């Protein structure tokens, strides 16, 4: 969301360089991509009237260059409406912090709405990965560094960057098994990905 006089080219350039958006650009989330071609994921986002920019910060498989650097940027205007819809308030809540994922209850098999909220000062995201039997979150991270052989898991969605106090509601289908929660946002202090600071969690759905 563009709360100030934000230069969109500067915004894209900063993100392309693995940096953070300039002042006045507020990360309000959105659906994180599923890993399987043709798959879909859903996120409910609270969009008040104003100007927005949609960007993709996923790296290209061939060269590692972020998609925003390749021009995957689009402006969006949200116009005022006479009616408003309240955000859902699901029972299951995931809180993002420095550098952790906290759930207020265990995730059970089935389809769930999850309220994802960022309580930290800096932006965070959650990428949810369904792991193959016997594989771990660290196996998946190692595969991203050297993608050889069969992948040890598949991304099923989540929510993209959320600034402090922002929240999305995501809908995900969980089968019994092991899952990984990951944050790929670069740290505001040293530029390292938050997962390098320990923002990785593995959990079991049963």
N, C-alpha and C positions, 0 to 999 in steps of 0.2 A: 504494500500500500504506500502510495506517495503522499506523505503528510506535509511535505514542504516542496520547495522549488528544486526538485531533483533532476539532474541531467541523466537521462536514460542511457546515453552512450557511456557516461562515466560509471554508472551502475553496472552495465554489462562488462566494461573493462575491468573493474575491480573484481567481479565474480570470476571472470575469465582467468585472472591472475591468482585464483584461489584465495581471494581476500573477502572482506566483509562489505556489505552495501554502505554507501555514504549516509551521513545524517539525513533524516527525513524519510528514508526508505525503511518501512517496518515489515518484517517477515511475518506473514499471517498464515503460513502453511499451505496446504494443498495435498493432494494424494501423491504418495511416493510410488514409484513405478513397480509393477510386478516384473519378475525376471523372465517369465515365459512369453514368447511371442503370441499375440492374440489375447492374452489374459487382461483382466480389468481389475481396477481397484477403486474404492470409493472413499471420499472424505467430505465431510460437511464443514464449510468454512463460513465464518461470520463476516460478510462483506457489507460494510456501510457505504453510503454514497461517496463517490470520489474516484480518483485515478489510481490504476493499478498497473503493474507489469508482471507478466508471466514469463518465467525463465526456467531453463533446464540446466542443472549443474552436474549432470551425470557425465563421466568421462567417456570419450569414444573408445571402442574396443581396439581399433587399429593403432591410434596414435596417442591415446590418453588425454587428448585435448577436450576440455569441457564443451558440451554442446552449445552453451551460451556463446562461446567464442566462435562457433560456426554459424551464428545468427539465429539460434532458437530462442528468440525474444519476441514477445507480443504485448502490445498495450491493450488495456481494457478499461472502459469507463462504466462505473456502476451508477445508474441514475436513481434519484429519489423515488420512493414508492409511497403510496397512501397506506399500504398495509405492511406489516413486519411479521416475520416468522421467528419464533424463539428457537434458540439452539436446543437440540435434545439434551437430556441429562441422564445418560445411561448409568447404571449402577457400577460398572467397571471403569476405573480411572487409572490412567498411567501418568505419573508425574516425572518430568524430565528435570534433572538438576546437574550440577557440576560434580562428578561425571558419573551419573547413575540413572537407572530406570527403576522406579518404584511402582508396584501394583498394589491396589488396596484389597485385592482378593486374587486367589489363583485363577488362571484361565483353564476352563474345561473344554472338552471337545464340542464342536458346533460353531454356529455363526454368532458372532458377538459384535455389538457396538461398543467401542472403547473411547472414552473421552481422554484425549492426550493434551496435557497442559504443561507449559514450561514455567518452572518456578525459579530458574536460574537468572543471573544478570545477563549472560550472553545467550545467543541463539543456540538451539539444539533441534535435532530431528530424531525420528526413529525409523529404521529400516528393519522389517520383520523378515526373517529367513527361516523357511522350513528345512531342517537338516535331514539328510539321508540317514538311515539307521546306522548307528555306530560312529557317526561323524560328529565333529564338534565345531563350535563357533570359530576356534582358531584354525581349524582345517579350512573353513570357508574363507577366512582372511588370507591364509597362505595361497589358496587357489586364485584369489584376486590378484596377488602379486605375480604368480606364475600359473596361468590358466592352461594346465596340461591334464589330459584325461577327463574322466567324468566329473562334473561339478559336485561337491559334497553337500550342496543345498540349493534351494531356489528362493529368490525374493518373492514374497507374496503381497507386499505393500507396506503401508505405514503412512507417516506424514512428513512432509518436507519441513524446512527451517521454520521454527517458531521463535519469535522474540519473547521476552519476559512478559508473562501474563496472558499471552495469546493461547488459544485452544482450538483444536479441531476434534471432530468426532469421526472415527474411522470404523469401517465395517470389514471384518476379516473372518474367513472360514478356517477353523483350526481342526486338524485331524490329530488323533493321539500321536505323541512323539516328541522329539526334541526340537527346540526353536532357539534362534539367536536374535537378540536385539542389538542394533549397532547404530552409532552416530558418526557420520562422515563429515560433519561441519568442522572447518578449520578453527583452531583456538584463537581467541582474540589476542592472547598474550604472545604465543610463540609460533602460531601458524600451523602447528601439527594437528592432524585430525584428532577429534575427541576420542576416537577409539584407541589412539596411541596413548591417551591419558587414562585408559581403563574403562571408557564408556562402552563396554561390551558385557552383555549378560546372556547366559544360556539358561533356559527354563524348560521344564517338562510339562506337557499337557497330557493329563490322564483322568 
